[in-house]
Amino acid sequence: MASKLRYLLARAFVYLVLALGAVIMAFPFYWMVATSVKSPQEAQQAEPIWVPQRMKPANWQAAMRLGAEGGSRWWGGFWPGRTVVFTIAVRGEGPRPLSLIHI
């Protein structure tokens, strides 16, 4: 009887740890979807809002429209295999006070 109880407690502990890990792993996806339907005021507040009060699915339509302007509704101009050039301006002293770095 004691070994069966120990087995059940161990199994319950394993499931509890797995469930906690699943919640921790799923939380960023929840936060991403919840933030995508928040109003700009809700999304930029210092205190986190766990459940959006005013859902704005129009944000998704705006993202699709901006993506289509970039060449692809889904990738927005950043599809796989595309080369993207970034320019960084570095201000310094000496004969070349401004230098550009292309990445």
N, C-alpha and C positions, 0 to 999 in steps of 0.2 A: 504494500500500500504506500509506503513512504517513497519507494523508488518511482512509482507511478505518479505521485504528486510532484516529485522533483522533476520528472520528465515533462509534465504538463507546465510547470512553472518555467522551466528552461525554454520550452517551445513558445510559451506566451512572451517571454522576454525577447526571444529572437524576432518574433513577429512585431513586437512593439518597436524594437530598434529598426527593423526594415520599414515599418510604417513611418517612423520619424524621419528616416533618411529619404523616403519618397516625398514627404511633405517639403523637406528642405530642398530637394532637387527640383520640385515642381513650382516652388514659390517664385523664382525669377520669371517663369513663363506667365504665371498669374499676374505678376506686377507689370509685365510688358503689355499684356492685353488690357488690364484695368487702366493703365496710364494712357493707352491709345484711345480710349473712349472718354477720357476726362476732358473737361474744359481747360483752356490754358491757365486759368486762375487756380483751379484745383491741382493741376499737374505741377505748378511752380510754388506751391505753398511749402513753408518750412516743415510743418507737421505733416506726416504722411496721412493720406486719406485712403483707407483700405478698400472701401466700396464707393465708387463714384456716385455722387448725388444726382448729377445731371449727365446722363449718357449722351455722347455726341458721336454717333457712328459716321457723321459727315467727315470726321477726321480721316477715315479710311478712304472715302471718295477723293478727298483732297490729295492724299498720298498717291493714289492711283493716277490722278490727273498730273501731278508733278512728275511721276515716274514716266508717264507717256511722253511728256515734254522732253525727257532725257533720252528717249529712244525705246524704252521698254516699260510697260505698265508694272511689271514685277521687279525688274532690276534697276530701273531708273538711270540707265546709262552705265551701270557698274556690273555688267554681266561677266561671267567667267571668261578669262582670257583677255580681257580688255586691259590695256595699259593706261594707267592714270599717272599724270605728271604733277607733282607737288613742287611749288617753289617756296623756299624759305628765305626771307631777307634777314641778314645778320648785320647789325649796326656795330661798328667798332671804331677804333682810332687808327691814325697812321695815314699812309698814302692812299689806301683804299678804304674809305670810311663805310662803304656799304658793299657787301658782297652777297651774291645770290647763289643759292645751292639748289640744284634740281635733283629731285629724288625720283 
